[in-house]
Amino acid sequence: MRSEIELKLELAPEALEKLLTSDLLGAPDETLNQRSTYFDTADWTLFARGSHFVSAKRAIPISRR
């Protein structure tokens, strides 16, 4: 059975390029284009409580190894 591990990083564009061209993560089996939308209250109540609500849309793989 396959499992998914999600790693979220907040990076500047140049740091992302450096990470993706390094050997740190290895080559991916596939790359997906994904868009996530985070929802919270106007006063960030969920964030303050360490919670979040996310809606994610995934597209078809854009490359395969």
Stockholm file with secondary structure:
# STOCKHOLM 1.0

chainA/1-65         MRSEIELKLELAPEALEKLLTSDLLGAPDETLNQRSTYFDTADWTLFARGSHFVSAKRAIPISRR
#=GR chainA/1-65 SS CCCCCCCCCCCCHHHHHHHHTSSSSCCCSEEEEEEEEEECCTTCHHHHTTCCEEEEEEEEEEEEC
#=GC SS_cons        CCCCCCCCCCCCHHHHHHHHTSSSSCCCSEEEEEEEEEECCTTCHHHHTTCCEEEEEEEEEEEEC
//
